[in-house]
Amino acid sequence: MTRTSRRSRRAAALASAATALVAATAGPAAAAPATRAVAAPAATASGLPPITHVWNIVLENQDYASTFGNPSADPYLAQTLPAMGALVPNYYGVGHESNDNYLAMVSGQPPNPETQLDCQVYSDFLTLGALNGIQTGAGCVYPDTIANIGNQLTRKGLTWKAYEQDMGNDPNRETAACGHPSINSIDGTQKAVAGDGYAARHDPFVYFHSVIDYPTYCDAHVVAMGAPDGTMPAAALAGETGLATDLQRASTTPAYSFITPNLCADGHDYPCVNTTGGTSALDDIDSFLSTWVPKIMASPAYKRGGLIEITFDESDGPQSDSSACCGEGPTVASLLPGITGLGGGKVGAVLLSPYIKGGTTTAAAYNHYSTLATDEKIFGLPRLGEAASVTSTFGPDVFTNAR
């Protein structure tokens, strides 16, 4: 079945599940944006090892059984990485389709009817206010009063970046920093084009007015990932640096990094339009990870006390798996976050850190809200949205080499 056919079926399922939303009072204000980077001090948090730097790498649309459960298809992801870190078999997405999962990972905002359909139109939020930090109504770009972890880190004086592979490769499609469609316009990045597989819907930080309304701030924090040798797109801003360059020194490595591969490298597309690609979607994932994960692990910042979190946004689709965990249920934004169920399905995750013994496996259940809550705990930040009510965060079952 084509992804277009899947999308049509998902849209029909979502339409049948839609219901009226609840009006509420205004939520917490977002952090005032800063215009310069701030060096990240050592982070400490009660119950966690002193992690100083976090990298989130998000892949696309695969069930646990087809990835971690099928090592012959992706040996680097399913065998090499778990042997160096912790495998989390019972890790779940929180919704369908993609966009809502990315937003959940950085803000705790649950799926709503627009984000469940990947925000085909980059629409402003039609808001009914907020309830317990959850934005009601429907839409894509959240009002300035809704914060994300980037805003929180800025408020605390810590650095962060979202590294977006291929962003700006085609400058007629999107800019090479803070690349996003115009408000209330059709999103022209929904499909890859030759040489450019950037997808705005996989770049969660451009869905917040608290980021995009401040161009200098957004340009400094939502950047092109660049090539493994540090080469940046021709359209990159003067002084814009990518992941490879920033990893060279701990002082230039953000405290928090969100890494989005292009639509080929994340396993979303096969065969690929924007690049030659490998022998399968999972082969493309392995190629990306085996290029970038060693670079991160070799960096001074990682050795100082890093944590790499690698997972998938959702299962292959709502017809495949819409299961949930960790107390997730109906919200004021969506009764069925997974369109046909309460979650985004079992996708699995692998975590790497000097504080994790290789070969660790945890039986505990986690989801994207758990990741956000853990990251906020690491940096001493209050929990946002659904991260405040999630029942589990990474703990001693994962950090088996704490010292």
N, C-alpha and C positions, 0 to 999 in steps of 0.2 A: 504494500500500500504506500502511495506517495505521502510526503509530509503535508501536501496541500489537502489531500483527502482526509488525513488525520485531523488537520486543523478544522475542516468543515464539520466533521463529526464532533469535535470538541466544542465548537461554537454552538452546535445544536444542543449538546448536552448541557452546556452552561446556560443557554437561554431557558431551558426547561427547569433549571434549578434556581434561577434568579428570584429574589424576593425583595420586599421593601426593606430599606435600611433605617437605622435608628438615629434620630437627631440627638446631639450631645453638646456639651460645653467645650470651650477652647482648650487645647492641650498645651504642653510646655513649650516655651520659646526655644528656637534653635540658637546655637551659639553664634555670636558675632564673628563673621569671617575675619581671618588675618591675611595679610598680604605677603608675609615672608615665612620661610621655614625656620623651625626652632629645633635645635639639637635634642635628641631624645635621651633623657637620663635613664638609669637602670630602673626597671619597673619591678615592684614587689607587691604581692597581694596575699592576704591570709589564706593559708591552705594550698597555695600554689608555689612552685619553685620560682625563683627570680627571673622570669622570662623578660627579655628586653626588646625583642623584635618578633613580629608576627607576619607571616605571609599566607594569604588565602589564595589558593588556585582552584578555579571552578571549571569543571568539564560539563559535557552536555548529554542529557537524554539517554541514560543507560540504566538498566536494572542491575542490582548487585550480582545476580546469577550470571549475567553475560560478561561481567568485567572481572571483579575479584574472584568470582566463582568459576571462572573459565581461564585459568592462567596461560593456557597455550595461545589464547588470542591476544593477550597483552602482558607478556611476562615481566616487563619492567614495572608496570603498575601493580600487578597481582602477586608478584614474587619478590622482585628486588627491593621495592620500597617497604613492604611489610617486614622483610628480614632486617631492615635497618630501623624500623620504628614500630608503631602500634596500628594494628588493623582494627577497625571499628565496623564489624559486620552489620550491626543493628543501627545504622544511621539512615535517617529518612529525610526526603524533601518535604516541604510544607504545603506545596500546591502544584497546580498545573495551570498554564504552561510554564515557560521559562522566567519571564520578567518578574513575576511575583516572588519567586524563590530568591533571586538576586537582591531584591529590595528587602526581603526578610532578613537576609544575612547581614545587612549593614544598618537596618533601622528598626527591625522588629515589627514593621507594618505587615499585616496579613494580606492575603489576596483580596482583590475586589474585582467586580465584573470586567473592568478594563485591563488591569494587569494580568488577569487570567487569560486574556486573549492576546497577550504580548504587545498591547498598546500599538496597534497598527496605525493609529493616529496619535501623535505626541500631544495629547490633550491636557489642558489645565484641569485641575481637580475641581469637580463640582461638590463643594464641601458642605456638610451639615454640622460641622464642628468636630470635636474630638471627645472621646470617652476613655478615660484611663490611658491617655496617650495614644489611642488607636483612632486614626482618621476615619470618619464615616463619610458616606457619599461614594462617589466613583470618579475615577480619573487616573491620570498617569503621573503628572508632575505635581509633587506635594507642595503645599503652601509653605511659606518661610517659617511658620511656627512649628513645623515638624522637623525634628533633628535626625541626623544619622551619626554613625560613629566618627566620621570625619569631623563634623562639627564639635563633637565631644572632645576629641583629641586636640583640636585647635584651642578650644577653651582652656584645656589643661596645659597648653604649651608644648604639646608633643607633635611630631611630624607624621604625615601620612601621604600616600600617593596611591592612585589607581593607575596601574600600567595596562594599557589597552593595545593589544597586538593589531597591527595594520591601520590603526587610527591615523588618518591623514595621508595614507598612501595614495588615495585619489582625492586631492584637495577640492575638486568640484563636487564631491560627495559629502565630506565632512572635514573639519579642520583637524590639525595634528595635535591640538590641545583643546580640552573641553568640547570635543566634537559631539554635536547633537542636532536633531532637526529643529526647525522653527516651531514655536509654540502653536498648537492647534493645526499643524500640518501633517500630511501623510509622511510616515517614517520611511525614507528612501534607503535605509540601511537594513531592511528586513532580510534581504538576500545578498549574498556575496557577488562581487563583480570581479573581473580579471584583475588580479593584483591587489585586491582590497576585500578582506573578509571581516572587517569590523562590523559589529552589530550593536547599535546603541542600547537595545533592550537587555544586553548582557553587561552593560556598564551602569551599575545602579546609581552612582553618585550624580549622574546628569538628570535624574528624576526628582531633584529637590531644588526648589527656588533658593534655599539657603546655600546652595553651591553655584548654580548657573547665573543667578542674578548679580554675582560679584565676579566679573570677568578675570580680573587679575588673580583672585583667589582660585577660581576654577582652573585657569591656565596653569597655575603652579602645582595643582594637585591631581588633575585628571590629564594624564600625559600619554603620549605614544610610548609603547614598550620598547621600540627599537630592536635592532638585530643583536644576536649573541656577541658580536664584536664591538657593540656600542654604537654602530651607525644608526642615525636617525633618519626619518623620512625627509625628503627634500623640502617639504612644507613645514617642518618643525620650527618653532619659535627660536629666536636667538637665546641661547643659554638653556634650552630645554634638554634635559638628560633623561635617558631611559634606564631600564633595570640593570643592564650589564655595567654601565658606568657607575651608577649609584652604589652597586654592591662592592665596589673596589675598596671603600673605606667605611668603617662603622659610623663615622661622623656624617656621611652623605647618604646612609641607608635609612629610610624612614622607619619609625617605630612600628608602623602598620602599613602593610602593602596588600593591595587587592589586585590580583593578576587575572586578566581575561584573555585567553588565547583567541585566535581568530576562528572563523566558522569551520575551518578545516581541522586545525590543530586541536580543537576541543571535542572533536568527534561528531559534531552536529551534521556536517555535510559529507556525503560520500556518494559518488566521486566528487572531487573538489573543483570549484570554478576558479578560485583565487590563487591556487598553486597546484603543482603536480600531484602532491599527496603520495601516500604509501599504498599498501595493498589492501587496506581496510580502514574503517573509521577508528578502530581500536589501535591499529598500527600507527595511525597519525597521532593519536593520544600518546602512545609510548614514545614516539619520536620527539614530541614537544617536551614531555617530562624528562626524558633522558638527556636532553640538551640543557634545560634550565634548572632542574633540581640540583644537580651537582654544582652548578655555579653558585646557587644560594647556599648550599651546605659548605662550600669552600670559603665563603665570605667571612670577614672578621666579625660582622654583626651576628651571624648565625652561631659561630663558635663561642661568642660571648654569652649566649643564652637565647637562642632562637627557637621558634616553633613554626613549622610548615604544616598547614591544614589543606589536604587535597580531597575534594569530593565532587559529586555530580549535582546538578541543580535539581533534577527530577528523574523519575523512571522514564521508560520509553513512551509513556502516555497514560491517560486516565483509564483506558481500556486494559492497559497492561497491569497497572498497580496504582491505586490511590490510597494506600494504607498510611497510617499515621502513628505517632508515638508521643510520649512525653507530655501528656495532658492536652495536646492540641485538640480543639473542637470547633464548633461554630463560633463565629465572631460577629461583631457589629458590621463588619465589612463583607463577609461572605458566609453563608450557612454551610456551603460545601467547598472548602478551599481547594480540594482536588478535583472539582467538577463532578466526579462520580463518587467521591468519598471525602474523607476528612484530611487527607495529606497528599504528599507528592510521591509516595512509594518508597520502598527500601532500595537505597542506592549505595550504601557503604561509604567508608572514608578511610584514609590512612594519614597518620600524624607522625611527624619526624621532629626530633629535638635531642639535644645533648642530655635532656632530662628524661628520655624514654629509652628503655632497653630494647634493642632489636629483637624482633620475634614476639613482641607483646601482642596479645589479643584480648579485648575486653568484651564481655557479654552484655554490658549495659547498653541501653537504648538512648540515642541522641538524635537531634535534628538541627536544622539551620538556626533556630532560635537558641539552641544550646551553644552553638559556635559563637554567636554574637554575645550571649551572656558570659561565656568564658573569656572572650577577648576583652569585654568590658571589665571583668573581674581582674584580669591581668594588669590592666592600666588604671585600675582604681576609679572606674567610671560608673555612674548609675545606669541601671538597665532601662533600655528603651522598648516601648511597645510590648509585644508578646514575649520578649526576652525576660520581662519582669515576672511572668507566670510560668515559664517553662520549668519542668520538674527535675531537669538534670543538666549539670555542667561537667566538663572534663575534670577529673580528679585523680586520686592515687591509683585508680585502675588503669589510667593512661600514663601518668608521670611516674613510671616505675624505677627511674634512675635519679630521683630527686636527691639533692645533697645540700 
